[in-house]
């Protein structure tokens, strides 16, 4: 369990939000599955755990899935680094009240993510506990290009993963050595995307709630890091849940 009260170091996944066409339906689903409550916010709708924001919902003409936002102390400068490394800025840096300066960008493999310069709103206020964000990994058919891009933009170092010898998986680490996620190379990945994973107390029970609430679930599986399942909400947005040992 971790509480976050300030902007995180460069490159740390620090906020997640979901673009939805039906906020009421999304609130009903995620409230049932993850136990969230909800409150109106300048950024859309805050998803609350114990009264603190752990994710966001925002209205969209078409559902866009979960978007991970990576922390920066200088949104404008990091956006420039994105372009210099071969990415694209699709939503220019802008302020949301006094809460945050943010931008939306795309890496050279086509994966969308946000930049988040937290001010009064540092991002997810709770992480690494049931009902909160625990991990983001990039899934792509072009892992070499992704590794080069994120190292150039965020000063990450790269490490292999001895726990998954049959997978093309690379840890991404901040300069202080802290692991922030990874790059998973899948040759048949239909599109590059940052995956979002929430911690839960019981993966099987969470999957059953998702099914009852109108979502879908792959069969839960045991991994070296815990029992996990891939779920899809009723609007087509995919995410994962995990119960850690």
DRENVODO-443242 format. One record per residue (C-alpha): residue number from 0; x, y, z; residue in one letter. Coordinates in Angstrom, 3 decimals. Layout:
REM residues N
@pos->NUM x->X y->Y z->Z code->a
...
//
This chain:
REM residues 245
@pos->0 x->0.000 y->0.000 z->0.000 code->x
@pos->1 x->1.349 y->3.437 z->-0.939 code->x
@pos->2 x->-0.095 y->6.925 z->-0.588 code->x
@pos->3 x->1.064 y->9.551 z->-3.090 code->x
@pos->4 x->1.081 y->13.216 z->-2.086 code->x
@pos->5 x->3.397 y->14.860 z->-4.616 code->x
@pos->6 x->4.423 y->14.710 z->-8.272 code->x
@pos->7 x->6.333 y->11.527 z->-8.998 code->x
@pos->8 x->9.839 y->11.201 z->-10.541 code->x
@pos->9 x->10.201 y->11.372 z->-14.317 code->x
@pos->10 x->8.613 y->8.469 z->-16.161 code->x
@pos->11 x->6.612 y->7.003 z->-13.270 code->x
@pos->12 x->3.074 y->5.913 z->-14.251 code->x
@pos->13 x->1.164 y->8.344 z->-12.072 code->x
@pos->14 x->-2.419 y->8.730 z->-13.382 code->x
@pos->15 x->-4.843 y->6.632 z->-15.399 code->x
@pos->16 x->-8.097 y->7.618 z->-16.978 code->x
@pos->17 x->-10.739 y->6.002 z->-19.131 code->x
@pos->18 x->-12.453 y->7.663 z->-22.083 code->x
@pos->19 x->-16.060 y->6.457 z->-22.116 code->x
@pos->20 x->-19.273 y->7.179 z->-23.994 code->x
@pos->21 x->-21.443 y->6.263 z->-20.987 code->x
@pos->22 x->-20.100 y->7.571 z->-17.686 code->x
@pos->23 x->-23.123 y->6.294 z->-15.780 code->x
@pos->24 x->-22.592 y->2.787 z->-17.082 code->x
@pos->25 x->-18.868 y->2.965 z->-16.369 code->x
@pos->26 x->-19.496 y->4.102 z->-12.803 code->x
@pos->27 x->-21.898 y->1.211 z->-12.265 code->x
@pos->28 x->-19.437 y->-1.339 z->-13.645 code->x
@pos->29 x->-16.262 y->-0.170 z->-11.926 code->x
@pos->30 x->-18.069 y->0.557 z->-8.682 code->x
@pos->31 x->-19.249 y->-3.060 z->-8.636 code->x
@pos->32 x->-15.960 y->-4.606 z->-9.774 code->x
@pos->33 x->-13.363 y->-2.488 z->-7.926 code->x
@pos->34 x->-15.418 y->-0.934 z->-5.147 code->x
@pos->35 x->-14.935 y->2.658 z->-6.260 code->x
@pos->36 x->-17.024 y->5.686 z->-5.425 code->x
@pos->37 x->-17.148 y->8.719 z->-7.721 code->x
@pos->38 x->-17.023 y->12.504 z->-7.613 code->x
@pos->39 x->-17.123 y->15.271 z->-10.221 code->x
@pos->40 x->-13.720 y->16.824 z->-10.947 code->x
@pos->41 x->-12.148 y->19.396 z->-13.262 code->x
@pos->42 x->-10.562 y->16.537 z->-15.206 code->x
@pos->43 x->-13.908 y->14.697 z->-15.569 code->x
@pos->44 x->-14.929 y->12.213 z->-12.884 code->x
@pos->45 x->-12.624 y->11.038 z->-10.119 code->x
@pos->46 x->-12.780 y->7.361 z->-9.138 code->x
@pos->47 x->-12.325 y->7.252 z->-5.365 code->x
@pos->48 x->-10.932 y->4.652 z->-2.991 code->x
@pos->49 x->-11.295 y->5.589 z->0.682 code->x
@pos->50 x->-12.151 y->9.081 z->-0.518 code->x
@pos->51 x->-8.967 y->9.579 z->-2.564 code->x
@pos->52 x->-8.658 y->9.672 z->-6.393 code->x
@pos->53 x->-7.180 y->6.486 z->-7.866 code->x
@pos->54 x->-8.306 y->6.912 z->-11.505 code->x
@pos->55 x->-10.475 y->9.094 z->-13.708 code->x
@pos->56 x->-13.316 y->8.869 z->-16.207 code->x
@pos->57 x->-13.763 y->11.358 z->-19.023 code->x
@pos->58 x->-16.516 y->11.736 z->-21.591 code->x
@pos->59 x->-15.605 y->10.857 z->-25.177 code->x
@pos->60 x->-17.459 y->10.501 z->-28.453 code->x
@pos->61 x->-15.918 y->7.039 z->-28.793 code->x
@pos->62 x->-14.406 y->4.838 z->-26.105 code->x
@pos->63 x->-10.633 y->5.094 z->-26.074 code->x
@pos->64 x->-9.676 y->2.588 z->-23.393 code->x
@pos->65 x->-7.474 y->3.227 z->-20.382 code->x
@pos->66 x->-4.686 y->5.809 z->-20.800 code->x
@pos->67 x->-1.601 y->5.763 z->-18.591 code->x
@pos->68 x->0.057 y->9.099 z->-17.833 code->x
@pos->69 x->3.776 y->9.248 z->-17.025 code->x
@pos->70 x->5.105 y->11.824 z->-14.595 code->x
@pos->71 x->7.287 y->14.762 z->-15.531 code->x
@pos->72 x->8.475 y->17.930 z->-13.796 code->x
@pos->73 x->8.331 y->19.800 z->-17.128 code->x
@pos->74 x->5.508 y->18.743 z->-19.438 code->x
@pos->75 x->6.625 y->21.026 z->-22.289 code->x
@pos->76 x->10.231 y->19.845 z->-22.266 code->x
@pos->77 x->9.212 y->16.184 z->-22.121 code->x
@pos->78 x->6.814 y->16.713 z->-25.043 code->x
@pos->79 x->9.755 y->18.104 z->-27.017 code->x
@pos->80 x->11.791 y->15.012 z->-26.143 code->x
@pos->81 x->8.913 y->12.827 z->-27.359 code->x
@pos->82 x->9.050 y->14.492 z->-30.779 code->x
@pos->83 x->12.857 y->14.383 z->-30.923 code->x
@pos->84 x->12.748 y->10.625 z->-30.257 code->x
@pos->85 x->10.282 y->9.973 z->-33.098 code->x
@pos->86 x->6.964 y->10.274 z->-31.282 code->x
@pos->87 x->4.070 y->12.657 z->-31.849 code->x
@pos->88 x->2.172 y->15.114 z->-29.670 code->x
@pos->89 x->-1.565 y->14.750 z->-30.323 code->x
@pos->90 x->-2.774 y->17.002 z->-27.504 code->x
@pos->91 x->-0.445 y->19.895 z->-26.734 code->x
@pos->92 x->0.663 y->20.641 z->-23.152 code->x
@pos->93 x->-2.058 y->22.544 z->-21.326 code->x
@pos->94 x->-3.109 y->23.440 z->-17.797 code->x
@pos->95 x->-6.176 y->22.044 z->-16.082 code->x
@pos->96 x->-6.922 y->24.786 z->-13.549 code->x
@pos->97 x->-4.134 y->24.689 z->-10.944 code->x
@pos->98 x->-4.287 y->20.910 z->-10.801 code->x
@pos->99 x->-1.915 y->19.661 z->-13.484 code->x
@pos->100 x->-0.150 y->20.457 z->-16.754 code->x
@pos->101 x->-0.726 y->17.572 z->-19.113 code->x
@pos->102 x->-0.364 y->16.416 z->-22.723 code->x
@pos->103 x->-1.280 y->13.388 z->-24.815 code->x
@pos->104 x->1.374 y->11.793 z->-27.017 code->x
@pos->105 x->2.016 y->8.716 z->-29.152 code->x
@pos->106 x->5.256 y->6.738 z->-29.288 code->x
@pos->107 x->6.820 y->5.512 z->-32.584 code->x
@pos->108 x->5.072 y->2.124 z->-32.239 code->x
@pos->109 x->1.634 y->3.778 z->-32.040 code->x
@pos->110 x->1.067 y->3.491 z->-28.282 code->x
@pos->111 x->-0.788 y->6.439 z->-26.755 code->x
@pos->112 x->0.113 y->7.772 z->-23.307 code->x
@pos->113 x->-0.128 y->10.974 z->-21.324 code->x
@pos->114 x->2.362 y->13.304 z->-19.684 code->x
@pos->115 x->1.454 y->14.485 z->-16.189 code->x
@pos->116 x->3.105 y->17.408 z->-14.417 code->x
@pos->117 x->1.214 y->17.205 z->-11.158 code->x
@pos->118 x->0.552 y->20.344 z->-9.150 code->x
@pos->119 x->-2.402 y->20.249 z->-6.768 code->x
@pos->120 x->-3.327 y->16.917 z->-8.409 code->x
@pos->121 x->-0.291 y->14.592 z->-8.203 code->x
@pos->122 x->-2.153 y->11.711 z->-9.880 code->x
@pos->123 x->-3.305 y->8.465 z->-8.259 code->x
@pos->124 x->-3.299 y->9.184 z->-4.535 code->x
@pos->125 x->-3.298 y->5.484 z->-3.607 code->x
@pos->126 x->-1.430 y->2.716 z->-5.448 code->x
@pos->127 x->-0.350 y->-0.876 z->-4.831 code->x
@pos->128 x->-3.365 y->-1.964 z->-2.818 code->x
@pos->129 x->-6.680 y->-3.661 z->-3.664 code->x
@pos->130 x->-8.793 y->-1.363 z->-5.814 code->x
@pos->131 x->-5.831 y->0.722 z->-6.986 code->x
@pos->132 x->-3.308 y->0.790 z->-9.802 code->x
@pos->133 x->-0.450 y->-1.653 z->-9.371 code->x
@pos->134 x->1.247 y->-1.750 z->-12.772 code->x
@pos->135 x->1.469 y->-0.530 z->-16.371 code->x
@pos->136 x->3.360 y->-2.359 z->-19.122 code->x
@pos->137 x->3.698 y->-1.576 z->-22.813 code->x
@pos->138 x->2.601 y->-4.410 z->-25.102 code->x
@pos->139 x->3.931 y->-4.073 z->-28.640 code->x
@pos->140 x->5.035 y->-5.967 z->-31.739 code->x
@pos->141 x->7.974 y->-3.524 z->-32.005 code->x
@pos->142 x->9.825 y->-3.874 z->-28.685 code->x
@pos->143 x->13.220 y->-2.662 z->-29.959 code->x
@pos->144 x->11.775 y->0.642 z->-31.178 code->x
@pos->145 x->9.840 y->1.056 z->-27.917 code->x
@pos->146 x->12.877 y->0.410 z->-25.751 code->x
@pos->147 x->14.941 y->2.986 z->-27.650 code->x
@pos->148 x->12.176 y->5.599 z->-27.461 code->x
@pos->149 x->11.438 y->5.348 z->-23.745 code->x
@pos->150 x->15.106 y->5.282 z->-22.842 code->x
@pos->151 x->15.646 y->8.480 z->-24.854 code->x
@pos->152 x->12.630 y->10.335 z->-23.463 code->x
@pos->153 x->12.655 y->9.260 z->-19.812 code->x
@pos->154 x->16.293 y->8.249 z->-19.175 code->x
@pos->155 x->15.211 y->4.708 z->-18.346 code->x
@pos->156 x->17.683 y->1.869 z->-18.013 code->x
@pos->157 x->16.691 y->-1.543 z->-19.395 code->x
@pos->158 x->16.928 y->-4.959 z->-17.742 code->x
@pos->159 x->15.899 y->-8.437 z->-18.811 code->x
@pos->160 x->13.552 y->-10.593 z->-16.748 code->x
@pos->161 x->14.864 y->-13.940 z->-15.522 code->x
@pos->162 x->11.406 y->-14.829 z->-14.143 code->x
@pos->163 x->9.988 y->-15.019 z->-17.692 code->x
@pos->164 x->12.735 y->-16.641 z->-19.790 code->x
@pos->165 x->10.347 y->-17.534 z->-22.628 code->x
@pos->166 x->9.022 y->-13.978 z->-22.995 code->x
@pos->167 x->10.485 y->-10.926 z->-24.675 code->x
@pos->168 x->10.106 y->-8.733 z->-21.606 code->x
@pos->169 x->12.286 y->-5.793 z->-20.593 code->x
@pos->170 x->12.042 y->-3.928 z->-17.291 code->x
@pos->171 x->12.039 y->-0.126 z->-17.484 code->x
@pos->172 x->13.853 y->1.487 z->-14.553 code->x
@pos->173 x->14.228 y->5.113 z->-13.517 code->x
@pos->174 x->17.754 y->6.445 z->-12.990 code->x
@pos->175 x->17.329 y->5.728 z->-9.253 code->x
@pos->176 x->16.843 y->2.028 z->-10.090 code->x
@pos->177 x->13.118 y->1.932 z->-9.324 code->x
@pos->178 x->11.170 y->-0.315 z->-11.722 code->x
@pos->179 x->8.236 y->1.538 z->-13.267 code->x
@pos->180 x->6.947 y->-1.115 z->-15.688 code->x
@pos->181 x->8.180 y->-2.932 z->-18.736 code->x
@pos->182 x->8.019 y->-3.569 z->-22.462 code->x
@pos->183 x->6.460 y->-6.869 z->-23.541 code->x
@pos->184 x->7.203 y->-7.853 z->-27.116 code->x
@pos->185 x->4.414 y->-9.863 z->-28.727 code->x
@pos->186 x->4.829 y->-10.457 z->-32.485 code->x
@pos->187 x->1.073 y->-10.886 z->-32.916 code->x
@pos->188 x->0.014 y->-7.863 z->-30.835 code->x
@pos->189 x->-2.783 y->-6.205 z->-32.858 code->x
@pos->190 x->-1.705 y->-2.727 z->-31.701 code->x
@pos->191 x->0.810 y->-1.180 z->-29.335 code->x
@pos->192 x->-0.756 y->-0.100 z->-26.063 code->x
@pos->193 x->0.035 y->0.591 z->-22.434 code->x
@pos->194 x->-1.793 y->-2.038 z->-20.365 code->x
@pos->195 x->-3.307 y->-1.173 z->-16.985 code->x
@pos->196 x->-3.407 y->-3.597 z->-14.061 code->x
@pos->197 x->-5.258 y->-3.139 z->-10.765 code->x
@pos->198 x->-4.535 y->-4.996 z->-7.573 code->x
@pos->199 x->-7.489 y->-6.901 z->-6.078 code->x
@pos->200 x->-8.020 y->-9.001 z->-2.977 code->x
@pos->201 x->-9.387 y->-12.003 z->-4.909 code->x
@pos->202 x->-8.898 y->-12.341 z->-8.661 code->x
@pos->203 x->-11.515 y->-15.048 z->-9.139 code->x
@pos->204 x->-14.165 y->-13.143 z->-7.197 code->x
@pos->205 x->-13.350 y->-9.949 z->-9.111 code->x
@pos->206 x->-13.671 y->-11.772 z->-12.439 code->x
@pos->207 x->-17.056 y->-13.139 z->-11.338 code->x
@pos->208 x->-18.249 y->-9.618 z->-10.439 code->x
@pos->209 x->-17.091 y->-8.340 z->-13.837 code->x
@pos->210 x->-19.095 y->-11.039 z->-15.604 code->x
@pos->211 x->-22.179 y->-10.326 z->-13.506 code->x
@pos->212 x->-21.855 y->-6.595 z->-14.277 code->x
@pos->213 x->-21.829 y->-7.153 z->-18.037 code->x
@pos->214 x->-18.103 y->-7.450 z->-18.724 code->x
@pos->215 x->-16.026 y->-10.397 z->-19.873 code->x
@pos->216 x->-13.101 y->-12.244 z->-18.331 code->x
@pos->217 x->-10.383 y->-14.560 z->-19.496 code->x
@pos->218 x->-9.736 y->-17.520 z->-17.206 code->x
@pos->219 x->-7.647 y->-16.452 z->-14.185 code->x
@pos->220 x->-4.073 y->-17.790 z->-14.284 code->x
@pos->221 x->-1.250 y->-18.093 z->-11.792 code->x
@pos->222 x->1.934 y->-16.166 z->-12.646 code->x
@pos->223 x->5.241 y->-15.663 z->-10.839 code->x
@pos->224 x->3.788 y->-12.406 z->-9.476 code->x
@pos->225 x->0.304 y->-13.520 z->-8.428 code->x
@pos->226 x->-3.047 y->-14.728 z->-9.735 code->x
@pos->227 x->-4.121 y->-12.608 z->-12.686 code->x
@pos->228 x->-6.987 y->-12.202 z->-15.143 code->x
@pos->229 x->-7.648 y->-10.024 z->-18.170 code->x
@pos->230 x->-11.059 y->-8.358 z->-18.025 code->x
@pos->231 x->-13.017 y->-6.255 z->-20.507 code->x
@pos->232 x->-15.664 y->-3.761 z->-19.406 code->x
@pos->233 x->-19.076 y->-3.573 z->-21.150 code->x
@pos->234 x->-17.742 y->-0.796 z->-23.429 code->x
@pos->235 x->-14.746 y->-2.733 z->-24.761 code->x
@pos->236 x->-11.955 y->-1.364 z->-22.548 code->x
@pos->237 x->-9.493 y->-4.042 z->-21.473 code->x
@pos->238 x->-7.603 y->-4.123 z->-18.173 code->x
@pos->239 x->-6.030 y->-6.680 z->-15.870 code->x
@pos->240 x->-6.382 y->-7.526 z->-12.210 code->x
@pos->241 x->-3.954 y->-9.370 z->-9.963 code->x
@pos->242 x->-3.900 y->-10.754 z->-6.445 code->x
@pos->243 x->-0.298 y->-10.600 z->-5.292 code->x
@pos->244 x->1.138 y->-13.113 z->-2.793 code->x
//
